Amino acid sequence: MEGGLALASAHGCAVLSAESRLQASVANAKIDMNTGFSHRSSMRDIIAIYPGSFDPTTNGHLDLIERGSQIFSQLVVAVLTNLEKSPLFTVAERVEMLREATHDIPNVTVDTFSGLLVDYARQKQAKALLRGIRAFTDYEYELQMALMNRKLAPDLETVFLMPALAQTYVSSRLVREVCKLGGSVSDMVPPRVEERLRQKIFPSLSLKVGAAS
């Protein structure tokens, strides 16, 4: 998964499959004593953060956002601004694409952050982090980050969601590569994101189309 130390902090890992997430989203559901959540509260009372670079937003991201919004009372989609790599889209563009794609989900907000995610989580009074795991390689990376950050934020939990089967292979990196090579990404990203991708990657073509119209 994309990111680094800034993108993963946890005290234990609650792994939710597509089946178990329905149980977790039921109001007043009690959390096991091995987790940090209070027995007197449910996950519906918790603010969660879904961090990432989102360069660009994919249908896999939206799948997790929609499902996360059903589990938590508030979900903050946080765009990391201090990436070491050079992103394709600016932070402002990524925020705009996310807001366009999530405008109809009332308990989802889009924000930006830099530095350690644990510091940002404290600022937002968040008690959980939402992360997606597509394959075992993702889990290995996420677990490493979770264990490293446990000392930094023992009061934060990380909830892992498995992606929908159709989105298991989708990542922002692969979407960019396929698009650059002229392939179709229409089933991997929202229509507006695909349009922006082609405008960004093939600006001369976009100018020609605009002039012809």
LINBEL-V186006 format. One record per run of one state. SS is the DSSP state (H for helix, E for strand, L for the rest). FROM is the first residue (numbers start at 1). TO is the last residue. If there is no record, write none. Layout:
BEGIN
ss & from & to
SS & FROM & TO
SS & FROM & TO
END
This chain:
BEGIN
ss & from & to
L & 1 & 4
H & 5 & 7
L & 8 & 12
E & 13 & 16
L & 17 & 19
H & 20 & 24
L & 25 & 42
H & 43 & 45
L & 46 & 46
E & 47 & 52
L & 53 & 58
H & 59 & 71
L & 72 & 73
E & 74 & 80
L & 81 & 90
H & 91 & 102
L & 103 & 107
E & 108 & 113
L & 114 & 116
H & 117 & 124
L & 125 & 127
E & 128 & 133
L & 134 & 135
H & 136 & 150
L & 151 & 156
E & 157 & 162
L & 163 & 164
H & 165 & 167
L & 168 & 171
H & 172 & 180
L & 181 & 190
H & 191 & 201
L & 202 & 202
H & 203 & 212
L & 213 & 213
END
